[in-house]
Amino acid sequence: MKNLGEMMKQVQAMQSRMAEAQAKLDHVSVTGQSGGGLVQVTFTGKGQMTGIVIDPTLLKADEKDILEDLIVAACNDAKVKAEAAVAEEMKQVTGGMSLPPGMKLPF
């Protein structure tokens, strides 16, 4: 039973570290871009968009479709970067232990 008690302490410590890591993700900021930086979007580590910058040269009525495509591409770029930041943070919390397949964080 001594091993079970030690394991429970480790689980509680990991839960605490996970909560701290998730709190940090609110302060992680990643910027995705497209069109050579003409469109930039900023996301938190939890995937919330916090800003968008559009170069004024794209604000032409006849280039609406291009602008829309660039916004989507920039959002996808930021999402990939945010996921990488989350994965790195979780790797530190779990001590390099990978999560089971299908389990994603933050919850």
C-alpha positions in Angstrom: 0.0 0.0 0.0 3.0 2.3 0.4 3.4 2.4 -3.3 -0.2 3.4 -3.8 0.2 6.3 -1.5 3.3 7.5 -3.3 1.5 7.2 -6.6 -1.4 9.3 -5.4 1.0 12.0 -4.3 2.6 12.0 -7.7 -0.8 12.2 -9.4 -1.8 15.2 -7.2 1.5 16.9 -8.0 0.9 16.4 -11.7 -2.6 17.7 -11.4 -1.2 20.8 -9.8 1.4 21.3 -12.5 -1.3 20.8 -15.2 -3.4 23.5 -13.6 -0.4 25.8 -13.6 0.4 25.0 -17.2 -3.2 25.7 -18.3 -3.1 29.0 -16.5 0.1 29.9 -18.4 -1.6 29.2 -21.7 -3.8 32.3 -21.2 -0.6 34.3 -21.3 1.0 32.5 -24.3 0.6 34.6 -27.5 1.4 33.3 -31.0 1.0 35.2 -34.2 0.3 33.5 -37.5 0.7 35.2 -40.8 0.1 34.9 -44.5 0.7 36.8 -47.7 4.3 37.5 -46.6 3.0 39.2 -43.4 0.2 41.2 -45.1 -2.3 39.5 -42.8 -1.4 38.6 -39.2 -3.6 37.1 -36.5 -2.7 36.6 -32.8 -4.1 33.8 -30.6 -3.7 32.8 -27.0 -2.3 29.3 -26.2 -5.9 28.3 -25.6 -6.9 29.2 -29.1 -8.7 32.5 -28.6 -8.1 35.1 -31.2 -6.9 38.3 -29.7 -6.0 40.4 -32.7 -5.8 40.8 -36.4 -3.7 43.1 -38.5 -4.4 43.7 -42.2 -2.1 45.6 -44.4 -4.0 48.6 -46.0 -2.9 47.6 -49.5 -5.3 44.6 -49.2 -8.4 46.8 -48.5 -9.6 46.9 -52.1 -13.1 45.7 -53.0 -11.9 43.7 -56.0 -9.4 41.8 -53.7 -12.0 40.7 -51.1 -11.6 37.0 -52.0 -7.8 37.2 -51.6 -8.1 38.9 -48.2 -10.5 36.3 -47.0 -8.2 33.5 -48.0 -5.2 35.2 -46.4 -7.2 35.6 -43.1 -8.0 31.9 -43.1 -4.4 31.0 -43.8 -3.1 33.3 -41.1 -5.5 31.8 -38.6 -4.4 28.3 -39.5 -0.8 29.3 -39.1 -1.5 30.7 -35.7 -3.4 27.6 -34.7 -0.5 25.4 -35.6 1.9 27.6 -33.6 -0.5 27.6 -30.6 -0.8 23.8 -30.7 3.0 23.6 -30.7 3.2 25.9 -27.7 0.6 23.8 -25.8 2.5 20.6 -26.7 5.8 22.0 -25.4 4.2 23.2 -22.2 2.5 19.9 -21.6 5.8 18.1 -22.3 7.4 20.0 -19.5 4.5 19.3 -17.1 4.5 15.6 -17.9 8.2 15.2 -17.8 8.4 14.2 -21.4 5.8 11.5 -21.0 3.5 11.5 -24.0 -0.3 11.5 -23.6 -2.4 8.5 -24.7 -3.6 8.6 -28.3 -6.7 10.8 -28.7 -6.1 12.7 -25.5 -5.8 16.4 -26.2 -5.0 19.3 -23.9 -6.1 21.8 -22.7 -9.3 20.0 -21.6 
